[in-house]
Amino acid sequence: MTASSRTTMALNQVEGKAGVGLVPVVRHEFCAHDGMELILSKVEAWSWGNYTVTDGVGNFLITVEGRLSLRWTRTLLDSSGTRILKIHKKFMNPSIFDAFIDGEDGARRVFTVQSSLEAPASRFSLKVFLPVKGSEPDLSMDPDFKLEGAYFQNDYGIYCGERSIAQASRKPDASSFVLGCGAYTVAVFPGVDHVFVVALVLIMDELHLEASVGHDST
């Protein structure tokens, strides 16, 4: 199956009201028909990857827990504390991230991210690949989704093929260039999986932090 075929499948898996095609990368219930505005904030500067995600009126939607270990891991929990997504960095290839959900037969991969960082540490490109029949994706193929942007310009776009599905803007504070403390305002377009979008922003922020401090964070 080609990347364009997988992308078309992602866009057309479910047809929402008013003709909005849903993009349920993680789960259908994370696709809002009317779109969403989210705020992604780090809990504190030295919190080892702990974040909160709220909606436009301040309701808590997602808690992100980091873990101090040899391998970068982030766990996304819903407002009830139930795990909804876990992201790992590949131990032998730090430019690759895999995301998993819990299934009846154990953890199931839902997407893989391949990162590229252009020097100086400013321009980012994330290529996102969906698994094919549960197998590990072929990273030599065209990606199903991509995130592009320039960190120091504070704006990023997420795309499914040529279609824009989300935008993120970073609000840096005085220490954010060193500590990664800035918050993000994220506009998730109608029908798009907001948990998937949050996961991509988390990965992008981690990559910039690594480049800024000159080593992998945990």
Backbone hydrogen bonds, N-H to C=O, Kabsch-Sander energy under -0.5 kcal/mol:
donor,donor_aa,acceptor,acceptor_aa,energy
6,R,2,T,-2.3
7,T,3,A,-2.7
8,T,4,S,-2.3
9,M,5,S,-2.3
10,A,6,R,-2.4
11,L,7,T,-2.2
12,N,8,T,-1.5
13,Q,9,M,-0.7
14,V,22,L,-0.6
16,G,14,V,-0.7
16,G,20,V,-3.0
19,G,16,G,-1.1
20,V,17,K,-1.7
21,G,19,G,-0.7
22,L,14,V,-2.2
23,V,191,G,-3.2
25,V,23,V,-1.6
30,F,27,R,-1.2
31,C,28,H,-2.1
32,A,30,F,-0.7
32,A,192,V,-0.7
35,G,32,A,-1.1
36,M,188,V,-2.5
38,L,186,V,-2.9
39,I,54,T,-2.5
40,L,184,Y,-2.6
41,S,39,I,-0.6
41,S,52,T,-2.6
43,V,50,N,-2.8
47,S,44,E,-1.4
51,Y,64,V,-1.8
52,T,41,S,-2.6
53,V,62,I,-2.6
54,T,39,I,-2.1
55,D,59,N,-1.9
56,G,37,E,-0.6
58,G,55,D,-1.7
61,L,53,V,-3.0
62,I,53,V,-1.7
63,T,77,L,-2.3
64,V,51,Y,-2.8
65,E,63,T,-0.5
65,E,75,T,-2.8
67,R,73,T,-1.0
67,R,218,T,-0.6
69,S,67,R,-1.0
73,T,218,T,-0.5
74,R,87,I,-2.1
75,T,65,E,-2.3
76,L,85,L,-3.2
77,L,63,T,-2.9
77,L,75,T,-0.5
78,D,82,T,-2.5
79,S,61,L,-0.5
81,G,78,D,-2.0
84,I,76,L,-3.1
85,L,76,L,-1.4
86,K,100,F,-2.3
87,I,74,R,-3.0
88,H,98,D,-2.9
89,K,72,W,-2.0
90,K,93,N,-0.5
90,K,96,I,-2.7
96,I,93,N,-2.1
97,F,113,V,-2.5
98,D,88,H,-2.6
99,A,111,F,-2.5
100,F,86,K,-2.9
101,I,108,R,-2.3
103,G,106,G,-1.6
106,G,103,G,-1.6
108,R,101,I,-3.0
110,V,99,A,-2.8
111,F,99,A,-1.1
112,T,129,F,-2.3
113,V,97,F,-3.1
114,Q,127,K,-2.9
115,S,95,S,-2.6
116,S,125,S,-1.7
118,E,123,R,-2.0
122,S,118,E,-1.3
122,S,120,P,-2.7
123,R,118,E,-0.7
123,R,120,P,-0.8
124,F,149,G,-3.0
125,S,116,S,-1.8
126,L,147,L,-2.6
127,K,114,Q,-3.0
128,V,145,F,-2.8
129,F,112,T,-3.0
132,V,135,S,-0.8
133,K,131,P,-0.6
135,S,132,V,-1.9
139,L,137,P,-0.8
141,M,138,D,-1.7
144,D,128,V,-2.3
145,F,128,V,-1.8
146,K,159,Y,-1.9
147,L,126,L,-2.2
148,E,157,G,-2.5
149,G,124,F,-1.5
150,A,155,D,-1.1
151,Y,122,S,-3.5
151,Y,149,G,-0.5
153,Q,150,A,-1.2
154,N,150,A,-0.6
154,N,151,Y,-1.4
155,D,150,A,-0.9
156,Y,168,A,-2.2
157,G,148,E,-2.7
158,I,166,A,-2.6
159,Y,146,K,-2.9
160,C,163,R,-2.9
161,G,144,D,-0.7
161,G,159,Y,-0.6
163,R,160,C,-2.0
165,I,158,I,-2.8
166,A,158,I,-1.3
167,Q,187,A,-2.1
168,A,156,Y,-1.9
169,S,185,T,-2.7
170,R,154,N,-2.2
171,K,183,A,-3.8
176,S,173,D,-1.1
178,V,175,S,-1.3
179,L,175,S,-2.8
180,G,176,S,-1.9
183,A,171,K,-1.5
184,Y,40,L,-2.5
185,T,169,S,-3.0
186,V,38,L,-2.9
186,V,184,Y,-0.6
187,A,167,Q,-3.0
188,V,36,M,-3.0
188,V,186,V,-0.7
189,F,165,I,-2.1
189,F,187,A,-0.6
191,G,32,A,-3.3
192,V,189,F,-1.7
193,D,23,V,-1.4
194,H,30,F,-2.5
194,H,192,V,-0.6
197,V,193,D,-1.7
198,V,194,H,-2.4
199,A,195,V,-2.2
200,L,196,F,-1.8
201,V,197,V,-2.0
202,L,198,V,-2.4
203,I,199,A,-2.1
204,M,200,L,-2.4
205,D,201,V,-2.5
206,E,202,L,-2.2
207,L,203,I,-2.2
208,H,204,M,-1.9
209,L,205,D,-2.1
210,E,206,E,-2.5
211,A,207,L,-2.1
212,S,208,H,-2.2
213,V,209,L,-2.2
214,G,210,E,-1.7
215,H,210,E,-0.9
